[in-house]
Amino acid sequence: MASSKEYLDFILDQLSAVDGVSWRAMMGEYILYCRGKIVGGIYDDRLLVKPTASAKRLMPESPMELPYAGAKEMLLADCVDDRERLCALIRAVAAELPAGKKRP
């Protein structure tokens, strides 16, 4: 099942206070970036984030889920309805990740 544009729009609205958030469509799903770093994605209308130490600390009860068959597990963001908490999560994950690779 592909993710809906409406769910993407909802997540982007929730993250409107975070500088540098962007997205890219990928096979019916959406990859989320923050300041050029992949922080997670929207898969089957679920926001999944990279399981960094800060993400695990901010969402200790959040389950690990597969975005798609054969992928690495990611954390299900359990705070999408809480704008402030979601923004803090994305900022923390982005701060913890290394700089993205430059495309030639």
Rosetta blueprint (number, residue, H / E / L):
1 M L
2 A L
3 S L
4 S L
5 K H
6 E H
7 Y H
8 L H
9 D H
10 F H
11 I H
12 L H
13 D H
14 Q H
15 L L
16 S L
17 A L
18 V L
19 D L
20 G L
21 V E
22 S E
23 W E
24 R E
25 A E
26 M E
27 M L
28 G L
29 E E
30 Y E
31 I E
32 L E
33 Y E
34 C E
35 R L
36 G L
37 K E
38 I E
39 V E
40 G E
41 G E
42 I E
43 Y E
44 D L
45 D L
46 R E
47 L E
48 L E
49 V E
50 K L
51 P L
52 T L
53 A H
54 S H
55 A H
56 K H
57 R H
58 L H
59 M L
60 P L
61 E L
62 S L
63 P L
64 M E
65 E E
66 L L
67 P L
68 Y L
69 A L
70 G L
71 A L
72 K L
73 E L
74 M E
75 L E
76 L E
77 A L
78 D L
79 C L
80 V L
81 D L
82 D L
83 R H
84 E H
85 R H
86 L H
87 C H
88 A H
89 L H
90 I H
91 R H
92 A H
93 V H
94 A H
95 A H
96 E H
97 L L
98 P L
99 A L
100 G L
101 K L
102 K L
103 R L
104 P L
